[in-house]
Structure formats: structure tokens, C-alpha cells
Amino acid sequence: MIWGKRGVLRGLAVVLAVAVGWAPLASTPASAQSAPVLVFAAASLKNALDEIAAQWSKETGKQTKISYAASSALAKQIEGAAPADIFISADLDWMDYVAQRKLIKPESRVNLLGNRIVLVAGKDSKAATKIESGFALRTLLGDGRLAMANIDSVPAGKYGKAALEKLGVWSSVQDRLAQAENVRAALLLVSRGEAPLGIVYQTDAAADPNVKIVGVFPEDTHPAIVYPVAVTANSANPDAAAFAAYLGAPAARPLFEKQGFTVLSK
């Protein structure tokens, strides 16, 4: 009989514990229970996007997690069922790639940003040139190599190769490349002095005090540099659309422009 009373008391304690445990959960705001928005973003966006995400979190109390890499690598990860909520590509091609596979919500797709590609050297370099048809890029390289993001798959590398071909100098440097997995890795080669010159985005050059811009590639030498953004098809995060919209909102514009991006989204 004593054992039975203890069993009853233990049962009542469990019921009370469950009741007490559920009470605060029921009153917790839905936003506080939301998972962070997982963003897959081109590596060149890091400085600007980190600031914008922090600002959004401060304003809303909601969180993001951002994975930076080459657009090609991110698109392939999304194709492989990586749980991204938002994809921001550094070119139209890789966004088209995921769109063709029905991996984004087409109505959410927006052309967000524009950029420029530039030739950079170490901050103490004496290199100087005017980027024009037939300019002496090979001579500027000397015995060194030209740092570029992968020319076959990474947007910055593809833009750079297109520009060099248009200017008639590709054949003189194609055997003198130091290819990197993404544009920030190419920038790092120049920043560390491992390559005398590199082709990166204007925004990357602005983010690294150890490099300087030697020349800016004319916009008519390569396809237009456009960064599209979209919510992924499999995202069930209720905050994904809100963060995607915030990227094109007035509050985000000055943070993108501070890094040198052109904001295309109205």
C-alpha cells in the first residue's frame, strides 16, 4: 500500500512537471522558435552580407547562418539536397542551373547586385597599366602567375577569362595562371604575395588593405556581372522570404554600396 501511494505521487509529479514544462513553451513567441535562415552566398559577398545579417538580426531578433563559397560549389550542394533556405549567386548561369532543376521558388528570384572586375597587385607593387586591347599583362607578370578563380566554373574566373579573350591577351597568360577555388582565395594569393597580380571583383579589392587596384576592366569586355537571389524550393523556414526581401530593401542598400556593389533591386 505504501508502494502504491508512492507510485501515485510519482505519477502526479510527472503530470505537474509536464504541465509546468509546457506552460512557458506555449507562451514563447513563434519567431523565437524559428530556426536560423541558412544562406548560401557567393564568397565575394562576405563583408557586406555579414553586416547586413547582423543588422537584420538586431532589428528583428531573428538569426541567419551564412555559408560562403564559389557559386558553382553552392549550386551543386543545393542540387545534392543541402538544406539551404536562400541562394545568392555571383552570376546568372548558376542561378539558371538550379532554376532549371526546379530547386528555387521562381517567383522569389530577383537580380540583386552588380559588380566590376579589376586587376590587383600587392599594396607596395610598382605595377601600373591601362587595361585596353593588347595591354602588356604578360610583361607585368614577369616570372609570376596571375591569380584567378577557377576559369571553368567560378563566375569571377569566367568573367576574367572572357575579358582577357576580348582584349586579345588571353593566349599570352593562359599558361601562367594560379587558379583558386573561389575569388576570395584568388585575392588571398595576391594579398600574401604568392602571386604578383590577380583578377578579382572590385568589392574584394576594397575589402583587403594588402592589395591595390592596378586597373579596372571595361564593362564591355565581359558579360554583365549580376548577382541574383532566390529562396530555395525546399525551404520551409518562415523567415527566409523576409530576409531575402530585406536584402533588396533600403536598409541594406548603403551596406552593399559601402563595399562597392551596385544595387539593382528596387
Secondary structure, DSSP 8 states (H G I E B T S, - for coil): -HHHHHHHHHHHHHHHHHHHHHHHHHHS-HHHHS--EEEEEEGGGHHHHHHHHHHHHHHHS--EEEEEE-HHHHHHHHHTT---SEEE-SSHHHHHHHHHTT-B-GGG-EEEEE--EEEEEETT--------TT--HHHHHTTS-EEEE-TTT-HHHHHHHHHHHHTT-HHHHTTSEEEESSHHHHHHHHHTTSSSEEEEEHHHHHH-TTEEEEEE--GGGS---EEEEEEBTT---TTHHHHHHHHTSTTTHHHHHHTT-EE---
